Amino acid sequence: MAFLEISALSKHYGEGKNRTDVLSDINLKVEEGEFIAIVGFSGSGKTTLISALAGLITPDQGGVIFKGKEIDGPGPERGVVFQSYSLMPWLSVYGNVQLAVDSVLKHKSRAERKEVAEKYIAMVGLAHASDRKPAELSGGMRQRVAVARALAMQPELLLLDEPLSALDALTRAKLQDEFAAICEQEKKTIILITNDVDEAILLADRIIPLKPGPKATLGPEFQVTLARPRDRAEMNSDAEFIELRAAITDYLMTVGEARGTQTEREINLPNIVPITQKAANQTTKPDKAPPAAYQKETQSDATEGFLKFSGISKVYPTAKGPLTVVDGFDLSMNKGEFITLIGHSGCGKSTVLSMVSGLNEISDGIITLDNNQITKAGPDKAVVFQAPSLLPWLSAYENVELGVEQVYPHAASSERRDIIEYYLERVGLGDSMKKLANDLSNGMKQRVGIARAFALSPKLLLLDEPFGMLDSLTRWELQDVLMDVWKRTQVTAICVTHDVDEAILLADRVVMMSNGPRAKIGNIMKVDLPRPRSRKALLDHPDYYAYREELLEFLEAYEGGANPSEAQLQSITQKRTERVARQHSAEASPLHPAQDHETAIAAAQ
């Protein structure tokens, strides 16, 4: 008999015209001590499934049998960690964990219950913060409390509903590694709901996709036979990991694309020029003399320099004195080049972006765009932020129209309409352009932001973690949308990101920032991978994981505020160069993710 068995489970919400069939005929057997990861898109019914396993909702049909008994409600033998922290704000870390322990382990003495609470608080690395209230903790620390609380109840089955998805990519990666270690210690039976393929591979014994709803069903199983403990960096060179990651990603993207495609009507963009481009030959008198480094650069015969950062610094006044966030940032970009900025939180990535956008005053140095000094914000520098900046009472069309009217004041209304509809079609909103922004999902709102940015025909496109608030699978879709639209315009672009895969997918060069304060460029990696790019194409390219390894090792070198030497950074780059060279020399029998498993392993050895 299986430890946990889900049999023909179905669930819907609403009735009549408002009925939504979420899950349909879900069947799964889980053995004791097994770690199962269920991956799927937002809205596919993952949370509904975990709620049924927890006994928080009743299925319409079928049911869940746990240790031979059908689940008919919640119970302490099934611990749950949700995406939201759900902590008592007036209690300390210890108080939140102790509250759960006292309610479940009543048979133990007070001293024993105290020992249990302290054990799991220490296990998640919060012994030093035991007396702090949730308001004094970071997002990652709050989620650690939720994990400690669930483990301290000593459940037989642990249910995890995207517990790390609300965190930034770097914090999430750190907690994934810590959670893997905890899971090894506890040896629990675990079901993890996630949208992160890497997280699933790092932690699980089996990975099962949940097909998109309505009437979501489970897809084919993927066995994870990688040896434990699994090291994130080492897996990047493992043939089995590469093959498995490609297979799962390919399956998810295939079912995602099958959710429905729109028929785009053919629109030809009008031959009109925005007012921001007409001013290209008008130079702006600098407020002060450019730095010597900039003057030297402009006197050279180099063809680079459509966008130039020369000696850029940013200083903020604080109660403890001036704080230099960015110090001596120098970079020159070609017209049409796409650069990504990556680095740890607090390294000044968004500060650099806010200065080049004209939204944040430069403390020292100069930035020029098309030979004009940047002194203020304007539509020639379009920005897409992490949070969609839309007017909720306007439709998707009207939100884009606001910007188009500003940069094409002399165009005919039909020409402006063609521009708006062209870009909304390209981002997949042809059927939703009349919907109010307030009625759109976060992913759809961000599509509107991308369409609006491109519709302005800017000289410079700036993206500040544009997909950071979205689940991994929606992020994949929008990254490909962005690449598709960008290849048509070739606009000069800078994107701030925490996501290693996103940095490689988008960029001609990845600019890696050192730690702050006084952050500057730590390294620049040229991405010599063919365009046009898509996630599927990258996963099939033999050099992709070499670039990925360099970025992961760069971030690891700066982990915890470290300041690596120039020799250490060069050795990381050299390692990538040598790996690419080895792969090219073995092209007679290349490793391909689609190969048979045994063949792939043999080719790597």
C-alpha positions as CSV (number, residue, x, y, z in Angstrom):
1,M,0.0,0.0,0.0
2,A,1.3,3.5,-1.0
3,F,2.1,5.9,1.8
4,L,-0.1,8.5,0.0
5,E,-2.5,7.8,-2.9
6,I,-4.4,10.3,-5.0
7,S,-7.3,8.6,-6.9
8,A,-9.3,10.2,-9.7
9,L,-9.3,13.6,-8.0
10,S,-11.3,16.4,-9.6
11,K,-12.2,19.9,-8.4
12,H,-14.1,22.8,-9.8
13,Y,-15.2,26.3,-8.5
14,G,-18.4,28.2,-9.3
15,E,-21.5,27.0,-11.1
16,G,-23.2,27.6,-14.5
17,K,-21.5,30.2,-16.6
18,N,-19.1,31.0,-13.8
19,R,-17.9,27.3,-13.4
20,T,-14.2,26.7,-13.7
21,D,-13.0,23.1,-13.8
22,V,-9.5,23.3,-12.2
23,L,-8.4,19.7,-11.7
24,S,-9.5,16.6,-13.6
25,D,-8.7,12.9,-12.8
26,I,-5.5,13.4,-10.8
27,N,-3.9,10.1,-9.9
28,L,-0.6,9.7,-8.0
29,K,1.1,7.2,-5.6
30,V,3.8,8.4,-3.3
31,E,6.0,6.0,-1.2
32,E,7.2,6.8,2.3
33,G,10.4,8.9,2.3
34,E,9.9,10.0,-1.3
35,F,10.4,13.6,-2.4
36,I,7.9,14.6,-5.2
37,A,8.1,17.9,-7.1
38,I,5.0,19.0,-9.1
39,V,5.8,21.7,-11.6
40,G,3.4,23.8,-13.6
41,F,2.3,27.2,-14.8
42,S,0.5,29.8,-12.6
43,G,-3.2,29.1,-12.7
44,S,-2.8,25.4,-13.5
45,G,-4.3,24.3,-10.2
46,K,-1.1,23.5,-8.1
47,T,-2.4,25.3,-5.0
48,T,-5.8,23.6,-5.3
49,L,-4.0,20.2,-5.4
50,I,-1.9,21.0,-2.3
51,S,-5.0,22.3,-0.5
52,A,-6.8,19.0,-1.2
53,L,-3.8,17.0,0.2
54,A,-3.8,19.2,3.3
55,G,-7.5,18.6,3.7
56,L,-8.4,22.2,3.4
57,I,-10.8,21.7,0.5
58,T,-13.0,18.7,-0.5
59,P,-12.7,17.2,-4.0
60,D,-15.8,16.9,-6.2
61,Q,-14.8,13.4,-7.2
62,G,-12.1,11.0,-6.1
63,G,-10.1,11.5,-3.0
64,V,-6.8,11.2,-1.1
65,I,-5.8,8.2,1.0
66,F,-3.0,8.8,3.6
67,K,-1.6,5.7,5.3
68,G,-4.7,3.7,4.4
69,K,-7.3,6.3,5.6
70,E,-9.1,8.8,3.4
71,I,-8.4,12.5,4.2
72,D,-11.5,14.3,5.3
73,G,-9.9,17.4,6.9
74,P,-6.6,19.0,8.0
75,G,-4.4,17.2,10.5
76,P,-1.0,17.7,12.3
77,E,0.4,14.7,10.5
78,R,0.4,16.8,7.3
79,G,2.5,20.0,7.7
80,V,2.0,22.8,5.1
81,V,4.3,25.7,4.1
82,F,2.6,28.2,1.8
83,Q,4.0,30.9,-0.4
84,S,2.9,33.6,2.0
85,Y,4.5,33.5,5.4
86,S,1.3,33.7,7.6
87,L,3.2,34.6,10.7
88,M,1.8,36.2,13.8
89,P,3.3,39.7,13.7
90,W,3.1,40.3,17.4
91,L,5.1,37.2,18.2
92,S,8.9,36.6,17.9
93,V,10.5,34.0,15.8
94,Y,10.5,31.7,18.8
95,G,6.9,32.6,19.7
96,N,5.6,31.7,16.2
97,V,7.3,28.3,16.2
98,Q,6.5,27.6,19.9
99,L,2.8,28.4,19.2
100,A,2.6,25.5,16.7
101,V,4.7,23.1,18.9
102,D,2.4,23.7,21.9
103,S,-0.7,23.1,19.9
104,V,0.5,19.8,18.3
105,L,2.9,18.3,20.8
106,K,0.8,18.6,23.9
107,H,1.8,15.2,25.2
108,K,5.4,16.5,25.7
109,S,6.7,18.4,28.7
110,R,7.3,22.2,28.5
111,A,11.0,21.6,28.5
112,E,10.8,19.1,25.7
113,R,8.6,21.4,23.6
114,K,11.1,24.3,24.2
115,E,13.9,22.0,23.0
116,V,11.9,21.1,19.8
117,A,11.3,24.7,18.9
118,E,14.9,25.7,19.5
119,K,16.2,22.7,17.5
120,Y,14.3,23.7,14.3
121,I,14.9,27.4,14.7
122,A,18.6,26.6,14.8
123,M,18.2,24.2,11.8
124,V,16.9,27.0,9.6
125,G,19.7,29.3,10.7
126,L,17.7,31.7,12.9
127,A,19.1,31.0,16.4
128,H,20.6,34.5,16.3
129,A,17.2,36.1,15.5
130,S,15.0,34.0,17.8
131,D,13.7,37.1,19.6
132,R,13.0,39.2,16.5
133,K,9.5,40.0,15.3
134,P,8.5,39.3,11.7
135,A,8.6,43.0,10.8
136,E,12.4,42.9,11.7
137,L,13.1,40.0,9.3
138,S,13.8,39.9,5.5
139,G,11.5,37.9,3.2
140,G,13.9,35.0,3.2
141,M,14.1,34.9,7.0
142,R,10.3,35.0,7.3
143,Q,10.1,32.0,5.1
144,R,12.7,30.2,7.2
145,V,10.4,30.7,10.2
146,A,7.5,29.2,8.3
147,V,9.7,26.2,7.4
148,A,10.9,25.8,11.0
149,R,7.3,26.0,12.3
150,A,6.2,23.2,9.9
151,L,9.1,21.0,10.7
152,A,8.7,21.6,14.5
153,M,5.2,20.1,14.3
154,Q,7.0,16.9,13.3
155,P,4.6,15.9,10.5
156,E,4.8,12.6,8.6
157,L,4.1,14.3,5.3
158,L,5.4,17.8,4.5
159,L,3.5,19.8,1.8
160,L,5.3,22.8,0.3
161,D,3.3,25.2,-1.9
162,E,5.9,27.3,-3.7
163,P,7.6,28.3,-0.4
164,L,10.4,30.2,-2.1
165,S,8.8,31.8,-5.1
166,A,8.2,35.2,-3.5
167,L,12.0,35.7,-2.9
168,D,14.6,37.1,-5.3
169,A,16.6,34.7,-7.3
170,L,19.8,34.8,-5.3
171,T,18.0,34.5,-1.9
172,R,15.9,31.7,-3.4
173,A,19.0,29.8,-4.6
174,K,20.6,30.1,-1.1
175,L,17.5,28.8,0.6
176,Q,17.1,25.9,-1.9
177,D,20.6,24.7,-0.9
178,E,19.8,25.1,2.8
179,F,16.5,23.3,2.3
180,A,18.1,20.4,0.5
181,A,20.4,20.0,3.5
182,I,17.4,20.1,5.9
183,C,15.5,17.5,3.8
184,E,18.5,15.2,4.1
185,Q,18.5,15.5,7.9
186,E,14.8,15.0,8.3
187,K,14.1,12.3,5.7
188,K,10.5,13.3,5.4
189,T,8.0,12.4,2.8
190,I,7.6,15.6,0.9
191,I,5.5,17.0,-1.9
192,L,6.8,20.3,-3.3
193,I,4.7,22.5,-5.6
194,T,7.0,24.7,-7.7
195,N,7.4,26.5,-11.0
196,D,11.2,26.3,-10.9
197,V,12.7,23.4,-12.8
198,D,16.2,23.8,-11.2
199,E,14.6,23.8,-7.7
200,A,12.7,20.6,-8.6
201,I,15.9,18.8,-9.9
202,L,18.0,20.0,-6.9
203,L,15.5,18.6,-4.4
204,A,13.2,15.8,-5.8
205,D,13.3,12.1,-6.5
206,R,10.5,12.5,-9.1
207,I,9.3,15.5,-11.1
208,I,5.7,15.5,-12.4
209,P,4.4,18.3,-14.5
210,L,0.8,19.6,-14.0
211,K,-0.6,20.4,-17.4
212,P,-2.3,23.9,-17.7
213,G,-6.0,24.1,-16.8
214,P,-8.8,24.1,-17.1
215,K,-9.2,20.5,-16.2
216,A,-5.5,20.2,-15.4
217,T,-4.1,16.7,-15.3
218,L,-0.7,15.2,-14.4
219,G,1.8,14.8,-17.2
220,P,4.7,12.2,-17.7
221,E,7.0,11.6,-14.7
222,F,10.7,12.4,-14.8
223,Q,13.0,10.4,-12.5
224,V,15.8,12.3,-10.9
225,T,18.7,9.8,-10.2
226,L,21.4,12.4,-9.5
227,A,23.5,11.4,-6.5
228,R,22.8,13.3,-3.2
229,P,23.9,15.7,-1.9
230,R,23.4,17.7,-5.1
231,D,25.7,20.7,-5.7
232,R,24.2,23.5,-7.8
233,A,27.6,24.4,-9.4
234,E,28.7,20.8,-10.0
235,M,25.3,19.8,-11.6
236,N,25.9,22.4,-14.3
237,S,28.7,20.2,-15.7
238,D,26.7,16.9,-15.2
239,A,25.5,15.3,-18.5
240,E,22.5,13.7,-16.7
241,F,21.4,17.1,-15.3
242,I,21.8,18.8,-18.7
243,E,19.7,16.1,-20.4
244,L,17.0,16.1,-17.7
245,R,16.7,19.9,-17.5
246,A,16.4,20.1,-21.3
247,A,13.7,17.4,-21.4
248,I,11.6,18.9,-18.6
249,T,11.9,22.5,-20.0
250,D,11.1,21.3,-23.5
251,Y,7.9,19.5,-22.3
252,L,6.7,22.4,-20.2
253,M,7.3,24.9,-23.0
254,T,5.5,22.6,-25.5
255,V,2.4,22.3,-23.4
256,G,2.6,26.0,-22.6
257,E,2.6,26.9,-26.3
258,A,-0.4,24.5,-26.9
259,R,-2.6,26.5,-24.5
260,G,-3.7,28.5,-27.4
261,T,-2.1,30.6,-30.1
262,Q,-3.5,33.8,-31.6
263,T,-3.8,34.6,-35.2
264,E,-2.0,37.8,-35.8
265,R,-3.4,40.1,-38.4
266,E,-0.7,41.5,-40.7
267,I,0.1,45.1,-39.8
268,N,2.7,47.2,-41.6
269,L,4.3,49.8,-39.4
270,P,3.9,53.3,-40.9
271,N,7.0,55.1,-42.1
272,I,7.0,57.9,-39.5
273,V,9.7,59.1,-37.1
274,P,9.1,59.9,-33.5
275,I,10.0,63.4,-32.2
276,T,12.7,61.9,-30.0
277,Q,14.6,60.6,-33.0
278,K,14.3,63.9,-34.9
279,A,16.3,65.6,-32.2
280,A,19.3,63.3,-32.7
281,N,21.6,66.0,-34.2
282,Q,20.8,68.6,-31.5
283,T,23.5,68.5,-28.9
284,T,23.0,69.4,-25.3
285,K,25.6,71.7,-23.6
286,P,27.0,69.8,-20.6
287,D,26.4,71.2,-17.2
288,K,30.1,70.7,-16.4
289,A,33.2,69.7,-18.3
290,P,33.2,65.9,-19.1
291,P,35.8,63.8,-17.2
292,A,39.2,63.4,-18.8
293,A,38.5,59.7,-19.5
294,Y,35.4,60.7,-21.5
295,Q,37.3,63.4,-23.5
296,K,39.9,60.9,-24.4
297,E,37.3,58.4,-25.5
298,T,35.5,60.9,-27.8
299,Q,38.8,61.8,-29.5
300,S,39.5,58.3,-30.6
301,D,38.4,56.8,-33.9
302,A,36.4,53.9,-32.2
303,T,33.1,53.2,-33.8
304,E,31.6,52.2,-30.4
305,G,29.9,54.7,-28.1
306,F,26.2,55.1,-28.9
307,L,25.8,54.9,-25.1
308,K,28.7,55.8,-22.9
309,F,29.1,55.8,-19.1
310,S,32.3,57.7,-18.1
311,G,33.4,57.8,-14.5
312,I,29.9,57.4,-13.1
313,S,29.5,57.6,-9.3
314,K,26.4,57.9,-7.1
315,V,26.6,59.2,-3.5
316,Y,23.6,59.2,-1.1
317,P,23.6,61.3,2.1
318,T,22.9,59.3,5.2
319,A,22.8,59.9,8.9
320,K,26.2,58.3,9.2
321,G,27.7,60.4,6.3
322,P,27.9,60.1,2.5
323,L,27.4,56.6,1.1
324,T,29.0,55.9,-2.3
325,V,26.8,53.2,-3.9
326,V,28.4,53.2,-7.3
327,D,32.0,54.3,-7.9
328,G,33.8,54.6,-11.2
329,F,31.4,52.9,-13.6
330,D,32.8,53.0,-17.1
331,L,31.1,51.3,-20.1
332,S,30.7,51.9,-23.8
333,M,27.9,50.3,-25.8
334,N,27.3,49.9,-29.6
335,K,24.1,51.0,-31.1
336,G,21.8,48.0,-31.2
337,E,23.7,46.1,-28.5
338,F,21.9,44.3,-25.6
339,I,23.6,44.3,-22.2
340,T,22.5,42.6,-19.0
341,L,23.6,43.8,-15.5
342,I,23.9,41.0,-12.9
343,G,25.2,41.0,-9.3
344,H,24.2,40.5,-5.7
345,S,21.5,42.6,-4.1
346,G,22.8,46.1,-3.1
347,C,25.5,46.2,-5.8
348,G,24.0,49.2,-7.5
349,K,22.4,47.6,-10.6
350,S,19.1,49.5,-10.3
351,T,21.0,52.7,-9.3
352,V,22.9,52.6,-12.6
353,L,19.7,52.0,-14.5
354,S,17.9,54.9,-12.8
355,M,20.8,57.2,-13.6
356,V,20.9,56.3,-17.3
357,S,17.1,56.7,-17.5
358,G,17.5,60.3,-16.2
359,L,15.3,59.5,-13.1
360,N,18.3,59.7,-10.6
361,E,20.8,62.5,-10.6
362,I,24.5,61.5,-11.3
363,S,26.9,62.5,-8.5
364,D,30.0,62.4,-10.7
365,G,30.8,61.5,-14.3
366,I,28.7,61.8,-17.4
367,I,26.4,59.6,-19.5
368,T,25.9,60.3,-23.2
369,L,23.3,58.8,-25.5
370,D,23.8,59.4,-29.3
371,N,26.3,62.2,-28.5
372,N,23.8,63.9,-26.1
373,Q,24.4,64.2,-22.4
374,I,21.6,62.6,-20.3
375,T,20.3,65.1,-17.9
376,K,16.6,64.1,-17.5
377,A,14.0,61.4,-18.2
378,G,12.3,61.3,-21.6
379,P,10.5,59.0,-24.0
380,D,13.8,58.4,-25.9
381,K,14.7,56.2,-22.9
382,A,11.8,53.8,-22.4
383,V,11.7,51.9,-19.0
384,V,10.0,48.7,-18.1
385,F,10.0,48.2,-14.3
386,Q,9.5,45.1,-12.2
387,A,6.0,46.2,-11.2
388,P,3.8,47.0,-14.2
389,S,3.3,50.8,-14.3
390,L,-0.1,50.9,-15.9
391,L,-3.2,53.1,-15.3
392,P,-5.7,50.5,-14.0
393,W,-8.8,52.3,-15.3
394,L,-7.5,52.3,-18.9
395,S,-7.4,49.4,-21.3
396,A,-4.2,47.8,-22.5
397,Y,-4.7,49.7,-25.8
398,E,-5.2,53.1,-24.0
399,N,-2.1,52.6,-21.8
400,V,0.1,52.1,-24.9
401,E,-1.7,55.0,-26.7
402,L,-0.8,57.5,-24.0
403,G,2.9,57.1,-24.9
404,V,2.4,56.9,-28.6
405,E,0.5,60.2,-28.7
406,Q,3.4,61.9,-27.0
407,V,6.1,60.7,-29.4
408,Y,4.1,60.8,-32.6
409,P,2.1,64.0,-32.2
410,H,2.1,64.7,-36.0
411,A,1.1,61.2,-37.1
412,A,-2.4,60.4,-38.4
413,S,-4.7,58.6,-36.0
414,S,-4.6,55.5,-38.3
415,E,-0.8,55.5,-38.2
416,R,-0.8,55.7,-34.4
417,R,-3.4,52.9,-34.2
418,D,-1.2,50.7,-36.4
419,I,1.8,51.2,-34.1
420,I,-0.2,50.4,-31.0
421,E,-1.9,47.3,-32.4
422,Y,1.3,46.1,-34.0
423,Y,3.2,45.8,-30.7
424,L,0.2,44.5,-28.7
425,E,-0.2,41.8,-31.3
426,R,3.5,41.0,-31.1
427,V,3.4,40.5,-27.3
428,G,0.4,38.2,-27.6
429,L,-2.4,40.6,-26.6
430,G,-4.3,40.9,-29.9
431,D,-7.4,39.5,-28.3
432,S,-7.0,41.4,-25.0
433,M,-6.1,44.9,-26.0
434,K,-9.5,46.3,-25.0
435,K,-9.4,44.8,-21.6
436,L,-8.9,47.1,-18.6
437,A,-5.4,46.8,-17.1
438,N,-7.0,46.0,-13.7
439,D,-8.5,42.9,-15.3
440,L,-5.2,41.5,-16.6
441,S,-2.9,39.0,-14.9
442,N,0.6,40.2,-13.9
443,G,2.1,38.5,-16.9
444,M,-0.3,40.2,-19.2
445,K,0.3,43.6,-17.6
446,Q,4.0,43.1,-18.1
447,R,3.3,42.3,-21.8
448,V,1.5,45.7,-22.0
449,G,4.6,47.4,-20.5
450,I,6.9,45.7,-23.1
451,A,4.5,46.7,-26.0
452,R,4.4,50.3,-24.7
453,A,8.2,50.5,-24.4
454,F,8.8,49.3,-28.0
455,A,5.9,51.4,-29.4
456,L,7.8,54.6,-28.3
457,S,10.6,53.7,-30.7
458,P,13.1,54.7,-28.1
459,K,16.8,55.1,-28.6
460,L,17.4,53.2,-25.4
461,L,15.3,50.4,-23.8
462,L,15.9,49.9,-20.0
463,L,14.5,46.9,-18.2
464,D,14.7,46.7,-14.4
465,E,14.1,43.1,-13.5
466,P,11.0,43.1,-15.8
467,F,10.0,39.5,-15.0
468,G,11.1,39.4,-11.4
469,M,7.5,39.2,-10.0
470,L,6.4,36.4,-12.4
471,D,6.7,32.7,-12.0
472,S,9.5,30.9,-13.8
473,L,7.3,29.5,-16.6
474,T,5.6,32.8,-17.4
475,R,9.0,34.4,-17.3
476,W,10.2,32.0,-20.0
477,E,7.3,32.9,-22.2
478,L,7.9,36.7,-21.8
479,Q,11.7,36.4,-22.3
480,D,11.0,34.8,-25.7
481,V,8.4,37.5,-26.4
482,L,10.9,40.1,-25.6
483,M,13.6,38.5,-27.8
484,D,11.1,38.2,-30.7
485,V,10.1,41.9,-30.6
486,W,13.7,43.0,-30.0
487,K,15.1,41.2,-33.0
488,R,12.7,43.3,-35.2
489,T,13.8,46.6,-33.7
490,Q,17.4,46.0,-32.6
491,V,17.0,48.8,-30.0
492,T,20.0,49.4,-27.7
493,A,19.0,47.8,-24.4
494,I,20.1,47.3,-20.8
495,C,18.4,44.8,-18.5
496,V,19.0,44.4,-14.8
497,T,18.4,40.8,-13.7
498,H,19.2,38.3,-10.9
499,D,18.5,35.4,-13.2
500,V,21.6,33.8,-14.7
501,D,19.7,32.1,-17.5
502,E,17.9,35.4,-18.4
503,A,21.2,37.2,-18.5
504,I,22.6,34.9,-21.0
505,L,19.5,34.6,-23.1
506,L,19.1,38.3,-23.6
507,A,22.6,39.7,-23.8
508,D,25.4,40.3,-26.3
509,R,27.5,41.0,-23.1
510,V,26.8,40.3,-19.5
511,V,28.2,43.0,-17.1
512,M,28.9,41.6,-13.7
513,M,28.8,44.1,-10.8
514,S,31.1,43.8,-7.8
515,N,29.6,44.1,-4.3
516,G,28.5,47.4,-2.9
517,P,29.2,50.0,-1.5
518,R,31.5,51.5,-4.1
519,A,30.3,48.9,-6.6
520,K,31.8,48.9,-10.1
521,I,32.2,46.5,-13.0
522,G,33.7,43.2,-11.8
523,N,33.8,41.4,-15.1
524,I,32.3,41.5,-18.6
525,M,31.4,38.3,-20.4
526,K,30.8,38.4,-24.2
527,V,28.0,35.9,-25.1
528,D,29.1,34.4,-28.4
529,L,25.8,32.5,-29.0
530,P,23.8,32.8,-32.3
531,R,20.8,35.0,-32.6
532,P,17.8,34.9,-32.8
533,R,17.7,33.2,-29.5
534,S,15.0,31.3,-27.6
535,R,15.2,29.3,-24.4
536,K,14.8,26.0,-26.4
537,A,17.7,27.0,-28.8
538,L,20.0,27.8,-25.9
539,L,19.4,24.5,-24.1
540,D,20.4,22.8,-27.3
541,H,23.6,24.8,-27.7
542,P,26.7,23.0,-26.5
543,D,28.3,26.2,-25.1
544,Y,25.4,27.4,-23.1
545,Y,26.3,25.6,-19.9
546,A,29.9,26.9,-20.0
547,Y,28.5,30.5,-20.0
548,R,26.1,29.6,-17.2
549,E,29.0,28.1,-15.1
550,E,31.0,31.3,-15.4
551,L,28.1,33.4,-14.1
552,L,27.3,31.0,-11.3
553,E,31.0,31.0,-10.2
554,F,31.2,34.8,-10.5
555,L,28.2,35.2,-8.2
556,E,29.7,32.6,-5.8
557,A,33.0,34.5,-5.7
558,Y,31.2,37.6,-4.5
559,E,28.9,35.7,-2.1
560,G,28.6,37.2,1.4
561,G,30.3,40.4,0.6
562,A,33.6,38.8,-0.6
563,N,36.0,40.8,-2.7
564,P,37.7,38.3,-5.1
565,S,41.1,39.1,-6.6
566,E,41.6,39.9,-10.3
567,A,43.4,36.6,-10.7
568,Q,40.5,34.7,-9.3
569,L,38.0,36.4,-11.7
570,Q,40.3,35.7,-14.6
571,S,40.6,32.0,-13.7
572,I,36.8,31.8,-13.8
573,T,36.7,33.2,-17.3
574,Q,39.6,31.0,-18.4
575,K,37.7,27.9,-17.1
576,R,34.8,28.8,-19.4
577,T,37.1,29.4,-22.3
578,E,38.7,26.0,-21.9
579,R,35.4,24.2,-21.5
580,V,34.1,25.8,-24.7
581,A,37.3,24.8,-26.5
582,R,37.0,21.2,-25.3
583,Q,33.5,21.0,-26.5
584,H,34.4,22.4,-29.9
585,S,37.2,19.9,-30.3
586,A,34.8,17.1,-29.6
587,E,32.2,18.1,-32.2
588,A,32.6,14.8,-34.0
589,S,30.5,13.3,-31.1
590,P,28.8,16.3,-29.4
591,L,26.7,16.0,-26.3
592,H,23.1,16.9,-27.1
593,P,20.4,17.1,-24.5
594,A,18.1,15.0,-26.7
595,Q,20.4,12.0,-26.7
596,D,19.6,8.7,-25.0
597,H,20.5,8.9,-21.3
598,E,23.2,6.2,-21.4
599,T,24.7,7.8,-24.6
600,A,24.8,11.2,-23.0
601,I,26.6,10.0,-19.9
602,A,29.1,8.0,-21.9
603,A,29.8,11.1,-24.1
604,A,30.6,13.2,-21.0
605,Q,33.0,10.7,-19.5
